[in-house]
Amino acid sequence: MDTTTLAAIRKQLGVTQEGMAELLQCAHVSYKRYELGTRDIPSYIAVAAKMLQFLHKNDLLKRFETFFKKGLH
């Protein structure tokens, strides 16, 4: 995954860099560096971002968030 794709996914989700970092459970500074291209995007971040994109495109993101907020995992 490249920086442009990562930024595009974040924008599709309608979140800030800080919000995306929270969704991906990584440090805000690290996420910012991924988008800037000053740090390589780890494969687990790329996979998680693609998963979030899939959930968003299929209108499942809210259900996913609700599920984990209830602690049903």
N, C-alpha and C positions, 0 to 999 in steps of 0.2 A: 504494500500500500504506500502511496506517496502522500506528501503533505497536502496537496490540492484535494485529493479524495477524502482525507481525514477532515479537512475544514468543511468540505461540501456536506459530509454526513452530519457534522455538528450543526450546520446551518439548516439542513432539512429538519433536524430535531427541534430547532428553534431555541437552542440553549447557548449560553456564553461559554467561553473557554473554561471558566471555573465550574460551570454546571456540567460540562462534558467530563471534566476531570472527576467530578463527584460521581457521575454515572459509571465511569470506568474504574472508580476506586484507585485513582492515582493522584499524585501531588499536582497541584495546579501549575507549578513551575515546570514540572516534567512535561505535562501536556502542552504547555505553551511552546516548549522547545521542540516537541514533536511537530507541531504545526509550522514552526519557523524553519524546521529542517536542520537545526543545530544539534539535534539528537536523533539517532535512528529510532524508528517506530518499532517497538517490540511486536513480535507476532501475536502475542496474547492481547495486546491493545488493538491491533488490526482486526482480529477475530471478534473481539467484544464490540468494537465499533460497527462492524458489519451486522452483528446480531441485533444491536440496537436499531440499525437502519431497517432491518427486516421487520422487527417488531413494530416500528413506527409505520412503515409502508402498509402493513397488514392491520393497522389500527389495534394492535395488541399491547402497546407500550403501557398504557394506563392500567390495563388488567395485570400486567406483569408487575408494575410498581405496587399495586394494591395487594397482590398476592404476597410479596415479600415484606411489605409493611405489617401484614397480619402475622408474619412469622410462621407461615405454613410450609416452609421449605423443609 
